[in-house]
């Protein structure tokens, strides 16, 4: 992480500054409204089905948990850890959507910075973070794979395509980006937040760290394309 510490710090600051007490409360209100939507129901069904794969009680970590939107989806849960960089979102997560689960521990951090003992969890979830707030790369997958037990599962979404309004500032930033290096490059990357990734790239990355990789596409009414990714059984020697 040392070579990217400033970049990851910039991403964390961007995520933190995006949510005030008011906007976090509004986000939570929208979560309550959206819980019956196809978008939420589809992801919730995946999390529920994955938790049912285990014959034991599940220990789960939600990386970028926000207001606790998906806490209630996991079944047969022994413990649940929610990680998010925003103190205001974590405040909302103390009373998660649909009540969630009683065995919850909330930690203010990011998936780049949080440290757990190896093989701490059965199930890891990361929804609405990768491809939006930070890139999906070897560092992310390696860290999550290390958190999981040998039969563990990682479910995450990543953005393959998102329509973006092209402003003058964005055109200028895109134009100068290839000429920048080190801190200036990381700053522009963090501001642009252009972290979309192809299905082929996700599959190639995933197969380096997991025995099983399943990817499906979901298209929103706004034309955004999300990759719903399930990766299971971390490879020995990679964790």
N, C-alpha and C positions, 0 to 999 in steps of 0.2 A: 504493500500500500504506500510505502514511503514516496515513491515517484509520483503518486497522484494525490497526495494528501491535500494540497491546496485546491485541486479540482473537486475532490469529494467534499471538502469544507465549503466550497462555493455552492455546490448543489444543496447541501444541508441548509445553508443560509437562505437560499432561494425558496426552499420548501417551508422553512420556518416563517419567513416574512410574508408568505402568501396567505396565512391564516391569522386574522385578528380574532378576539373573542366573539365579535359579531358575525364574521364570516364563518367561523367554525360552528356557531349555533345554527346559522342558515344552512350550512352543509349537512348538519345532523337532521334538520327538518326535512331536507330533500331526501336524505337516506330513509327516513321513516315513510315518506311518500312513495319512494321507488321500490320498497321492499316487495311489492306485488307485481313489479314489472318483469317482462321477459328477460331483460338484461340481468337483473339481480337473481331471479329465480334460476336461470341457467347456471350461473357461477355457484350459487348456493347448492344446487343439485350435485355439481361436481365435487364440492367439498364434502357434502354429506356422504356421497357414494365412496369417496376415498377413505373417509374415516371408518366406514363399515367394512373395509377390507381387513381390518385388524381384529384379531380375536381377543386382544387385550385392550385395556383402557388407553385412550390416545393422549399423548402429550404433544401439543401443537404450538407452533409459533406463527404469528401473523406479522409479517414484515411490511411496515407501512399500513398499519391497521386503521388509521384515521379515527373515525368515531365508533369503531367496533361494528361496522356494517355486517361483517360475516361471522361474528362470534357465535351467533345462534345456529349456524349451519352445521357445525361439527357435532357428531353424535358420540356417545360413549366416551366422553372426554374426562380425563383425569386432571389435567391442568392445561392452561392456555396462557401464553405470553404474547402480549401485544406490544409492538415496537413502532414508534413514530417520532419524528423530529419536532413536531409541533406540540407545545404544552397545552395549547388551546384545544386541539383535536383530542388529545389524551383526556382532557377534562370532560369532554363530551363522551368519551369512551367509557367513563366510569359508570355510566348508565347506558349500555350499548343497545343497539336496535333489537327490539323484541326481547329485551331482558338478557340475552346472551347466556353466559355461564357464570356461575358463582366463583369458580376456581381460576380467577383471572389475575395476572400480574402485569402491570403496565410499566414500560421502560421508555424514557425519552432518549432516543438514539436513532441511528440509521443502519441499514443492512451492511454498509461499508465499515461501520465503526463498532457495532455491537460485538461482544465476545462471549461465547458460550463454550462450555466444555464439549469436546468431541462426542458425537452420538448422543446428544441431549434430547432429541425429538424424534417422534414417529412421522409427523406431518408438518410441513412448512408451506405457508401460503403467502403469496405476494401479488395482490391484485391492484391494478391501476397505478403502478409505480414504474416498472421497467418500460423503457421506450417513451415515457412521459416525463418523469422527474430525473431519471438517470439511465445510462446505457446498460444494456445486457452484455456482459463480457465474461472472460475466463475467471476474473477475480470474484465476481458475484456468484457464479455457479460453484466455484471451488469452495467458497465460504459456506454456502448453504449445504453442499454435499457433506462437508465436514460436520455440520450440525446434526445430520440425520443418522439414524441407526441403519444397520445393514439392509433392512427391508423397508427403509423409510421412503417417503414420497414427497416430491416438491411440485405444487401446483402454482403456476403463475400466468399472468397475462403479459403480453408484449405487443406494442403497436407496430404493425407492418405498414400501415398507411394512414395518415391523418391530414385532411385538408387544412392548410394554414394560410391565413391572410398575409399576403406579401406587401409589406409596407416599405417605405423608402429606407428606414433604418435596417430592416431585415435584408434588403437587397445589398446595402452597403456592407453589412457584416458578413454576408455570404461571399461577397467579392474579395474582401481583405483576408478572410480566414485562411486560405492556403499560404499566405505570406507570413503568418504569425507562428510563433513557437513558444514553448514553455508557458509561463503565467498568462501572457496576453491571449494565447490560443485557448487555454483552459477557461479563461474568463468569457471569451466569445462563445465557446461551446456551451457553457453553462447558461448564458443568456439566450442563445438560440434554441437550446433544448431540442435539437434535431437528433433524436436517439432512435428513430425507427429502424427496424431490422427485418431482414427477409426470413421467410420460413426455412429456407435452405441453410442460412447462417445459424439460426437457432438450433436446428437439428444437428448440424456439425458440432457446435459447441456442446450441446447436451450429450451427444454420444461419447464425448471425451470423458465425461464425469458420471454418467448413469448408464446402467445396463438396458433400461427400457425408456424409450422416448415416444410420446404420442402428442401430435399437434393437430388441432382443428382450427378453422377460421370462423370468426364471427363478424358480421357486418352490421354496423349501427345505422339508424335512419339518417345520420349525418354523413354517411359514406366512410366513416372511419373503419378500418379493418384491424381487428385484434386477433392475435394468436393465443389460443387457449392451450397451454402446454402442461403436460403431466410427465414428470420424469421420476423414475423409480429405481431403487436399488443402486445406491452410490457405488462406483467402482472402487475396489480395494486398491490401495496404492495411490489413489487420487485424493484421499481424504486424510 
